[in-house]
Amino acid sequence: MDPNLPETITAARGGDQAAFDSLFARNLPPLMAFIRMKAGGQILARESVSDLAQSVCREVLMDGEDFEYRGETQFRNWLFLQATRKVMDRGRYLKAAKRDVAQEVSADESNDEAQSLLECYGTFCTPSRAAGAREELARLETAIAQLPEQQRDAIASSRVLGLSYSEVAARMGVTESAVRGLVARGLSRLSGILEDATSA
């Protein structure tokens, strides 16, 4: 818990770049991992996840006048809620524009970014899978994209965002036992997809 977080938020809103960097540094890798899980292939083929994450961070500060600081956890939840809205907005935009993004190639993440993202995914993949950076990231995210949306959301919220099952249940409008089932089935299915891809 950062006791200086309220002051850092105020300074970042005022244009202090060092405060901005400090505010979002620890949240950026999980934010990027969360966006990648929520976005799906169509958005990822068209948008830079790094740009989307930075945009979310800037918008959080711009909308910050309505935010009442009540702790670091609430701030992080607010950040990820804004990320969810950003992904939904981009998805609607791409559908409305009827762009054919299927033929476009997504921007490669740097090796450092790929490693940071894999570390975020490390809560539900084995350490050996977190060793090969970009290739492993692509393989893992291809597998994640095959999960049903509710399973993806439950895993992203509980394993990347770090919410409790009761918090995920409240966000998704389902029971806590339903969330546990979604996560368990999603992780089992993800493991099977990865094993099939390895043996193929």
Contacts in CASP RR format, 6 or more apart in sequence:
PFRMAT RR
TARGET T0000
AUTHOR 0000-0000-0000
METHOD contacts of the structure
MODEL  1
MDPNLPETITAARGGDQAAFDSLFARNLPPLMAFIRMKAGGQILARESVS
DLAQSVCREVLMDGEDFEYRGETQFRNWLFLQATRKVMDRGRYLKAAKRD
VAQEVSADESNDEAQSLLECYGTFCTPSRAAGAREELARLETAIAQLPEQ
QRDAIASSRVLGLSYSEVAARMGVTESAVRGLVARGLSRLSGILEDATSA
1 71 0 8 1.000
1 72 0 8 1.000
2 8 0 8 1.000
2 72 0 8 1.000
5 23 0 8 1.000
5 69 0 8 1.000
5 71 0 8 1.000
5 72 0 8 1.000
5 75 0 8 1.000
6 69 0 8 1.000
8 19 0 8 1.000
8 22 0 8 1.000
8 23 0 8 1.000
9 19 0 8 1.000
9 23 0 8 1.000
9 61 0 8 1.000
9 64 0 8 1.000
9 69 0 8 1.000
9 75 0 8 1.000
11 19 0 8 1.000
12 19 0 8 1.000
12 20 0 8 1.000
12 22 0 8 1.000
12 23 0 8 1.000
12 61 0 8 1.000
13 61 0 8 1.000
13 64 0 8 1.000
20 57 0 8 1.000
20 61 0 8 1.000
23 57 0 8 1.000
24 31 0 8 1.000
24 57 0 8 1.000
27 76 0 8 1.000
27 79 0 8 1.000
28 53 0 8 1.000
28 57 0 8 1.000
28 116 0 8 1.000
29 116 0 8 1.000
29 117 0 8 1.000
29 119 0 8 1.000
29 120 0 8 1.000
30 120 0 8 1.000
30 160 0 8 1.000
30 161 0 8 1.000
31 53 0 8 1.000
31 56 0 8 1.000
31 57 0 8 1.000
31 79 0 8 1.000
31 80 0 8 1.000
31 83 0 8 1.000
32 49 0 8 1.000
32 50 0 8 1.000
32 53 0 8 1.000
32 113 0 8 1.000
32 116 0 8 1.000
32 117 0 8 1.000
32 120 0 8 1.000
33 117 0 8 1.000
33 120 0 8 1.000
33 121 0 8 1.000
33 156 0 8 1.000
33 160 0 8 1.000
34 80 0 8 1.000
34 83 0 8 1.000
34 120 0 8 1.000
34 156 0 8 1.000
34 160 0 8 1.000
34 161 0 8 1.000
35 49 0 8 1.000
35 52 0 8 1.000
35 53 0 8 1.000
35 56 0 8 1.000
35 83 0 8 1.000
35 86 0 8 1.000
35 87 0 8 1.000
36 44 0 8 1.000
36 49 0 8 1.000
36 117 0 8 1.000
36 141 0 8 1.000
36 144 0 8 1.000
37 141 0 8 1.000
37 144 0 8 1.000
37 152 0 8 1.000
37 155 0 8 1.000
37 156 0 8 1.000
37 160 0 8 1.000
38 83 0 8 1.000
38 84 0 8 1.000
38 87 0 8 1.000
38 152 0 8 1.000
38 153 0 8 1.000
38 156 0 8 1.000
39 47 0 8 1.000
39 49 0 8 1.000
39 52 0 8 1.000
39 87 0 8 1.000
39 90 0 8 1.000
40 145 0 8 1.000
41 106 0 8 1.000
41 145 0 8 1.000
42 91 0 8 1.000
42 94 0 8 1.000
42 101 0 8 1.000
42 102 0 8 1.000
43 87 0 8 1.000
43 90 0 8 1.000
43 91 0 8 1.000
43 94 0 8 1.000
44 106 0 8 1.000
44 141 0 8 1.000
45 101 0 8 1.000
45 102 0 8 1.000
45 104 0 8 1.000
45 105 0 8 1.000
45 106 0 8 1.000
46 94 0 8 1.000
46 99 0 8 1.000
46 101 0 8 1.000
46 104 0 8 1.000
46 106 0 8 1.000
47 90 0 8 1.000
48 107 0 8 1.000
49 109 0 8 1.000
50 109 0 8 1.000
50 113 0 8 1.000
52 83 0 8 1.000
52 86 0 8 1.000
52 87 0 8 1.000
52 90 0 8 1.000
53 83 0 8 1.000
55 86 0 8 1.000
56 79 0 8 1.000
56 82 0 8 1.000
56 83 0 8 1.000
56 86 0 8 1.000
57 79 0 8 1.000
59 82 0 8 1.000
59 86 0 8 1.000
60 67 0 8 1.000
60 78 0 8 1.000
60 79 0 8 1.000
60 82 0 8 1.000
63 82 0 8 1.000
67 75 0 8 1.000
67 78 0 8 1.000
69 75 0 8 1.000
76 161 0 8 1.000
77 161 0 8 1.000
77 163 0 8 1.000
77 167 0 8 1.000
80 161 0 8 1.000
94 101 0 8 1.000
108 134 0 8 1.000
109 117 0 8 1.000
109 134 0 8 1.000
109 137 0 8 1.000
111 133 0 8 1.000
111 134 0 8 1.000
114 133 0 8 1.000
114 134 0 8 1.000
114 136 0 8 1.000
114 137 0 8 1.000
115 130 0 8 1.000
115 133 0 8 1.000
117 137 0 8 1.000
118 125 0 8 1.000
118 129 0 8 1.000
118 130 0 8 1.000
118 132 0 8 1.000
118 133 0 8 1.000
118 136 0 8 1.000
118 137 0 8 1.000
118 140 0 8 1.000
119 130 0 8 1.000
120 160 0 8 1.000
121 130 0 8 1.000
121 140 0 8 1.000
121 159 0 8 1.000
121 160 0 8 1.000
122 129 0 8 1.000
122 130 0 8 1.000
123 159 0 8 1.000
123 160 0 8 1.000
124 155 0 8 1.000
124 159 0 8 1.000
124 187 0 8 1.000
124 190 0 8 1.000
125 140 0 8 1.000
125 190 0 8 1.000
125 194 0 8 1.000
129 136 0 8 1.000
129 140 0 8 1.000
129 194 0 8 1.000
130 136 0 8 1.000
139 194 0 8 1.000
139 197 0 8 1.000
140 194 0 8 1.000
142 197 0 8 1.000
143 190 0 8 1.000
143 193 0 8 1.000
143 194 0 8 1.000
143 197 0 8 1.000
144 152 0 8 1.000
144 155 0 8 1.000
144 190 0 8 1.000
146 189 0 8 1.000
146 193 0 8 1.000
147 155 0 8 1.000
147 186 0 8 1.000
147 189 0 8 1.000
147 190 0 8 1.000
148 186 0 8 1.000
150 172 0 8 1.000
150 182 0 8 1.000
151 182 0 8 1.000
151 183 0 8 1.000
151 185 0 8 1.000
151 186 0 8 1.000
151 189 0 8 1.000
153 172 0 8 1.000
153 182 0 8 1.000
154 168 0 8 1.000
154 172 0 8 1.000
154 179 0 8 1.000
154 181 0 8 1.000
154 182 0 8 1.000
154 183 0 8 1.000
154 186 0 8 1.000
155 182 0 8 1.000
155 183 0 8 1.000
155 186 0 8 1.000
155 187 0 8 1.000
155 190 0 8 1.000
157 163 0 8 1.000
157 167 0 8 1.000
157 168 0 8 1.000
157 171 0 8 1.000
157 172 0 8 1.000
158 164 0 8 1.000
158 165 0 8 1.000
158 168 0 8 1.000
158 179 0 8 1.000
158 183 0 8 1.000
159 183 0 8 1.000
163 171 0 8 1.000
165 176 0 8 1.000
165 179 0 8 1.000
165 180 0 8 1.000
165 183 0 8 1.000
166 176 0 8 1.000
168 179 0 8 1.000
169 175 0 8 1.000
169 176 0 8 1.000
169 178 0 8 1.000
169 179 0 8 1.000
172 178 0 8 1.000
172 179 0 8 1.000
174 182 0 8 1.000
END
